[in-house]
Amino acid sequence: MASRPSGAPSADREAGPTTEPKPRGPPGMQFVPLPVPIAATLPPPSSIEPLLPTPSSSEREQMLFEAQERRRALAEAGQVLNRVVYDSMVFVPASVEKVPGGALLFESRFESGNLRRAVHVNGNEYDLLLNWDHGTRGHTQWYYFCASGAKVGETYRFNIVNFCKSQSLCAAARRHPLPAAKLGHGWTRSGHEVLYYENGVIRRDRGDGKTNPNAQHSTLSFSWTAEYTGDLIYFAMCYPYSYTELRSYLARIQAEPLRARHVRRQRLALTIAGNECEMLWVTDHSSPAEAVNARPVVALSARVHPGESNASWMMQGIIDFLTGRSAEADALRRHCLFLIVPMLNPGGYVTSDDL
């Protein structure tokens, strides 16, 4: 059981660092700048968006049958290209014009991005493979990448083929986030003909014969139709919230005097790569130290699993409320000490892990 903290950090930390440090990946990992500033042009939606209607089991089976028949017909006709058009480690075309066969241009080497390889199947269809979570032999869940070079009015099919879980909300044809960054529209739910199914490829990490040796990878397959010329489109499992966005948010909090007076920042640890894991002390710091230390402690944390980015949006809302001007927030600050770890595993999300 953790011991009670002895006292709030020095107020010298209250102003925060003058320049927030850049995220760091493992040795050898280099990030490329995002083509657009995510925080400025890709905000989350301001209202609840509707989900796709849940199809019946027969409708799902029909969609899956048609997809498999389409692939079988291409294979029998010798038209499956299986051409690698992107590999984050060894092959990254510099521009749309340099992508083999006029295929889409993919990118994922930014913070929190995850797409290892894109394979052009035929026409507007692509098979995509994700990087494994670090330290595993095949665990995958989080994906986040962008694509450009699509033609207006044409429909593209993406098949992410190496998921490790047999079940997903996508199996019920839920929409997933799809942002159009170039137009500044932010994240919206989009896509159609969403499928999630086991694909028959045996998982390497279950090959020891002890835990379900016949476990298969699963495929998330969805279609997207290009609406505008020159779109740069981001695809993600959920609305991203990066380590950089967290640090920028905390800096904004501390730049607002009415909020900053309620917050102290404390470094808990550095990750192996050197990313800082912080804890916030939120309370009425105008009280004597003895009074602050005597208050009941409320501990909050988020992002144990880095792929659960929705937790960061919830945590941001909590911090906004607790540092706000409402009578309820004021009463909570006077009676409680909130110890908040907004990103418990920053190194994991920087490198796009889920575990």
N, C-alpha and C positions, 0 to 999 in steps of 0.2 A: 504494500500500500504506500502510495507516495506521501512524503511528508509535506506539511503545510509550508508555503513559502514564507521566508522571514521578513520580507519587506519589499516595497515597490522599488523598481529601478530608479536610478537617478533621473531627475527632471532634465538633465543635460541631454538625455536621449530623446526627450519629448519633441524636439524640432526635427528629429530624424536625420538621416544622412543627406548631405547636399546633393549627391548623385547616387541613385540606386544602382547597385551592382548588376552587371549583366548575367544572365543565366549561364551556367557552366554544365557541359555534358561530360561523359567519361573521356579519358584520354583518347585522342584521335577523332572525336566527334566535333565537327564544325557546323555551326548554324549559318544559313544564308538569310539575309534580310527578307522579311515578308514583303511581297510586292505592294501591299497596301498596309497602312497602319491599322491594325485590327481594332484597337480600342476606339478609334475615331470613326471608322466606317462600317464596322460590323457589330452594332449593338444587338443585344437580344431583343426579341419582340416585346412590345409594350402592352400587349393584351394576349389572352389565351387564344391559341389557334386551334381550329377543329382538327380532329384526326380523320383519317380515311375510314369509311365504313368497314366493319369487320366482315370479310367474305366468309361464306360457308365453306365447310370442308370440301365439298364437291367443286366449288369454284377455285379453291387453292389447288386441288389436284389437277384441275383442267389447265390452270396457268403453268403448273410445273410440267405437265405432260407436253404442252406446246413448246416450252423452253427446251426441254430435252430433245424433242423431235427436231426442233430447229438446229440444234447442235449436231444431232446425228446426220441430218441431211447435208450439212456443210462438210462433215467428215467423209461421208460416202462420196461426195462430189470432189473431194480433194481440195476444198476451199478453206480449210482451217489454216490460217497463216502461222499462228503461235509465234509472232514476231515480238521480241522484247523492244519496247519503245521507251522504257524508263527503268532504271535501277539506281536507287539512291546511293549505292556504294560504288558502282562501276560505270554507269552509263546515264548521263543526264544531258540531253540535247540543249543547246544554248538558246534556241528560239523555235517557234512553231515551224518555220521554214526548214529547219534541220531535223525534224522528226521523221523517221523512215515511213514511207508510204502515205504521207499526208495525215498521219494519225494525230490525236490530241497531244498537247504538251502537258505533262504532269510535273508536279513539284511537291515535295513533302519534307525538305531538309530544314524547315524552320522549327522554332521551339514548339514542342508538343506535337509536331507532325508525325504521322505514322503511315507510310506507304513504302514498302520495300521495292516492289516491282510492278510494272504495268505491262501486260502482254496483249497485243492487238490480235484478236481472234479473227475477225473479218468485218468489213463494213464499219459499222458504228458500235461494235461490241468489244468489250475489254474484260480480260480476267486480271484481277488484282490480288497481290499477296501482301500481307502485313508483316512487319517485323515482330519477332517474338518479344515478349517481356524479358528484360534482362534477368539472367539467373534461372531461366526456365528452358525446357526443351520443346516448347511449342505453345505456350499460353498466349492467346491473342484475344483482344476484345476492342480496344480503343482504335479508332481510325480517324485520320484528319489529313486531308490533302487538298490540293487545288488542281484545276485543269483549265486550259484555254485552247482556243482554236476551233471551237464548235461552230457549226453553220446554223444560221437562224432557221427555225422550223423543223430541223432534223432531230430525231429521237436517238438517244444514246443508251446503251445497255452496259451496266457495270456489274460484274460478278466478283465479290470479295470471297475468295475460295478457301481460306484457311482459318476460319473461326474454330474455336475449340469447344464451344458449348452447343449441346444438341438442341436447346430450346432458346427462344428469343421472343421479345415482344413483336419483332418484325415478322414472326411467323403468323401473327394475326393481321398482317398488312398495315401496321401502324406507320404513319409518316415519320420520317426522320429529318433532322435539320439539314437544310440546304441553303447556303447564303449566296447571294449575287453581289460580290464585293465592288465590282467596277462601278455599279450604279448607286452604291451607297445604300442599298435597300436593307442591309443587315441580314440577320438569320431569319429564315422562314421555313416552315415545313413544306416540303414539296416532294416530287418524285411520284411514280405510279408503277403498277405491276410489281409490287414488292413481294419477294419470296424469301423464305429462309428454310433450308432443308439440308439434311445430311447428304453428303455427296459421294460417299463410298471410299474416300481416301483415308486410309488408316493413320491414326495419330502416332507419331514416333514416341511421344512421351508416355504412351500407354503400351509400349511394346515389350514390357518386362514380363508379361504373362500373368501378372498378379492383380492388376486393377483394370478390368474390362479390356482385354487385349484387342477386342474388335471395335473399340471406340473409333468413330469416324470424325473427320473434319466436317464442318458445315459451311454452306455458301449463303451469303446475303446477296441477293440479286435485285436490282431495281433499275427502272428506266427514268430518264430525264430528258426533257425537250428544251432545246435552246431557244430563248425568246429574243435575244438582242445580239447584234454584231459585236464581236470583240469582248464578250463577257469573260471575266475571270471568276470562276465559280469555286467556292470552297465546299467540301463535303466533310461532315464530321458525325461521330456517333451521337454527340450531344453538344449543346452550345459550349464552346471551349472557354476556359478561364485559366490563363497561364500564370506561371510564377511572376513573369514581368508585369502582368496586369494586376496581380496582388500587390506587388511593391509600388506600382504607380498609384493604386487606390489608397494604400496606407500613407503615401506621401501627400495625396490630396487631403486626406483626413487631417493630417498634421499641419497642413497649410491653412486650415480653417480654425481660427482661434477659439471659437465657441465649441468646437468638437475636440480640438487638440488638448484642451485643459483636462479632459476626462480620460486621456489615454497615455499610457507609458508603453514603450516597446522594449522588449528584452530578447536578446539572442539566447535560444535554448541550446542550439548545436549547429555545427556545420556538417553538411553531407560530405561524403567521400570526395565528391567533385568540387566542393567548396560553396555550395548553395546554402544560404542561411535559413534555418528554421526558427521562426520568431514566436514569442508569446506576448499577447497584449494584456495589460492590466487596465481594466475599465472600471472606474468607480469615482466617487467624489474625492479627488485628491486634495481638496482644500482643507480636509479634516486632518487632525494630527495623525502621525504615523501609527500611534498606538490604536487609535480608533479604526483606521483602515485595516490593520492587521487583525483586529478583533471581529471584523465582519464575517458573516457566513460566506464561504467560497462557492461560486458556481463555475464549474469547469466546462468549457465547450471546445470541441475540436472538429475539424473537417479534413477531408482528403486523406483518410487512411489509405484508401484505394485511389490512386491518382486519376483513374479513368472516370470517377464519379464527379464530373465537373459541376453537375447541378448542385452539389453540396456547397461549392464556393459561392454561387449566386445566393443561396439561402443564408450563408454566413455573412455575406456582404449586407444583406438586408438586416440581419441581427445587429451588426456593428453600427449600421446607419441609425437603427432605432435606439440602441443603448447610448450612443453619443449625441442623440438629438435633443431637442428643446421641449419635448412633451413633459407633462406633469408625471406621467407614468415612468418615463425614463429617469427623470430626476429622483423620484422616490426609490427606484431600484438602485441607482448609484449611491444613494445615501445609506441604504440598508444592506447592500451586498457588494462583494468584490468579485468581479467577473474576470477569470483567467481564460483567455481565448487563444487557441492555437489555430489560426485560420487555414494553414496548409501544413499538415503533419508530415507529409512525404513530398517535399518540393522536388527532390532529385528525381523521383519517379515520374512526375508530370513533365518535367523539363525533357526527359528522354522518352516520353510517350508510353510509359509502362502503365499497366492497370493494377498489378499486384503491389 
